[in-house]
Each structure stands twice: as C-alpha cells, then as structure tokens.
Amino acid sequence: MLLRFVTLPSAVYAHIAFSSGSKEAFDTLTARLRNDGFEILEGPRTTGDEYYESCILDPAGNRIEITV
C-alpha cells in the first residue's frame, strides 16, 4: 500500500457566524466586544443583501461574524 501525505498551506481561512437574535442584543454584544479589546473588522453595518452584521477577530486571528 502506498501512503501519500498532503501538505496543506500554512494559512487556513476560518469563518464562524453567530446570530444574536435581535438588533438590541447584537448592538450590545458588538459594543461589549469592542470595549473588551476585540478588533472589530467591519460594522455594525447593513450589507448589500440586507444582513445587519459585525465581523471581529478572535485572539487566534479567526474571523467571527455576528448577525441579527
């Protein structure tokens, strides 16, 4: 049997999304994350497809999307 090992690129894109349930909860969570020192990449904003969202980076550099 021949085994092959595949080398993956060192940079792997991660994208996780969560729904806050309401605009008020969303705004509160985004403000709390900002105040706690998380980097807000985008938002809060309404996207072209009508999503209300923010994108942040977690401590490991993963992109996390918060929506309503």
C-alpha positions, -999 to 999 in steps of 0.1 A, spaced: 0 0 0 13 34 -10 6 62 15 6 99 4 9 128 26 -6 161 15 10 193 27 -17 220 34 -10 257 32 1 273 64 -27 299 62 -62 284 66 -92 306 64 -117 303 93 -151 320 93 -176 314 121 -210 331 123 -235 336 151 -270 351 153 -277 374 182 -315 370 179 -323 408 180 -308 441 169 -306 452 205 -287 421 216 -265 425 185 -256 461 193 -249 453 230 -227 423 221 -207 443 195 -202 472 220 -191 448 247 -166 430 224 -152 464 213 -149 475 250 -132 442 259 -105 449 233 -115 427 204 -107 441 169 -138 450 150 -130 444 114 -164 456 99 -196 470 112 -220 473 127 -234 476 92 -262 466 69 -248 446 39 -260 448 3 -281 417 9 -297 433 40 -279 415 67 -270 435 98 -236 423 109 -202 429 126 -170 410 120 -144 406 147 -111 388 151 -108 363 180 -74 360 199 -63 333 174 -70 355 144 -102 338 133 -129 359 117 -162 358 136 -194 372 121 -222 383 143 -256 389 127 -292 395 138 
